[in-house]
């Protein structure tokens, strides 16, 4: 239930960012612009979204507000990321392109040195 809620919240946020920022289209560049705005405005992180062909790659090994909150509260990291933050992040992309798909290739939750989210936009 929480996955769906956060995905829908992210989608609404993505749609609002698209409107307020006058983002044109639904390609990887449009998604990267919305994700960078989300990271900077909502998460307080630097925008790290980069475009490689039809993929948007977000990799971060520095500050993450979710990771900090999980540590401070001793919360179940795997539940917070998988059920809340990842669906919201993908939801932002879905607000720009409803056919986008996100994969998490690396996660500090899994002891990787960085988190790496890859959003693929259908051609």
N, C-alpha and C positions, 0 to 999 in steps of 0.2 A: 504494500500500500504506500509506504513512504517513497519508494522508487518512482512510482507514478506521480505522486504529489510533487516531488522535487523536479522531475522531468517537465511536468506541466508548468511549474513556476519558472523554470529556466526558459521554456519556450515562450512564455508571455514576456519575459525579460528580453529575450532575443528579438522578438517582434517590436517591442518598445524601443530598443536600441536602434534597430533598422530604421524606424520612423524618425526618431529624434536626431540621429546622425546622418540622415539622408543617404543611407547605404543603398546603392543600386545593385540589382541582380541578386543571384543566389549561389554564385560560384565560390571557390575557395578563398578568393580575396575578400569577398563580402563576409564570409564566416570569420576569417582572421580578424577583420576590423571589429566585428562584434565581440569576439572572444577577448581581444586585447582590451577593449573598453570594459568588459566585464571584469577582467583581471585587475585592471587599474582602479576602476571606480568602486566596485563591490568588494573585491577581495583584498585591495590594498597592496597588490603585487605588481611588479613590472610586467608589461605586456610582452609575452614571449612567443606569441603565435607567428609562425613562419609558414609561407606557402611553398610547397614543392609540387609542381604540376597540379593534380587534383586533390592534394592532401594538405591539411593544415596540421602542423606539428607544434605542439606546446610541450616544452621540456623545461623543468625547473629543478634545481638542486639547492636553491636558497630558501628564503622565507616562505612559509605556507601557513596561513592562518588556521586551516583545518588541523594540520599536524600540531601546531602549538596548542590549540584548544584541547585536542585529544590528550596530549601529554599533561597539560595542567589539570584536567579533570579526571585523568586516568580512565578515559572512555574507551570503549571497544573500537579501535581504529578501523578494523576491517568492516565493521557495520556502518560507521559514519561515512567512510569514503564510498563504499559500494552502494549504499542505500540513499545517500544524501548528496554529497558533493559531486560524484561522477555523473549521476543522472541530471543534476542541475547544469553542469558544464555541457553535457551533450544536448540538453534541452535548449540552451542558448543557440547552439548550432542548428538545431531543428527549427527554431524560430526564424532562421534565415533560409534554410533549405530542409523541408520535411523528409527528404530522402537521404540526408547525411547519416553516416554511421561512425560511431566512435569506438576505438579500441584503446585500452590501457596497456601499453607495451612494457612499461617499467613503473614501479611504485616503491617509494621508500618504505611503505607498509610491508613490502616483501623483501626488505633489506637491500634494495637497489640503491645506488648512490643518487638517483634522481627519479622524479616522476615524469613520465612521457605519455602524453595523450595524443592520439592521431585520429583526426576526423577525416574521413574519406567522402568526397563529394562525387556522386555518379556523373559520368561524362555525358 
